[in-house]
Amino acid sequence: MKRQLYLPTTAPTPSPISVLSSVIEHNAAQQSNENKEETKNEILSIWLPVFRSKANLTLALDCLRLSYEGQIEGDICSFYLYVLEGMNDEVF
């Protein structure tokens, strides 16, 4: 008799880039002023563990920046990229 695999019927887990996009859209809606040190801490504590490398996070932010070109969300992505670029590779 074959074993049947039980799959829960919950919603699928969102992708990391989908979550990042939602956060950026939320920040744009809140019109939050970006603080370089707060953004650096956010990158280190949240986004780098999720994306697992600086290169992966850079690629995700660059793709989002292009998809939001000419909008405030694109500016937020650019700011995140600016902060990420300025961070030493030693912290990764």
Summary of the structure (lengths in Angstrom):
residues: 92
radius of gyration: 16.4
end to end distance: 49.2
largest distance: 60.6
contacts: 202
relative contact order: 0.15
helix: 68%
strand: 0%
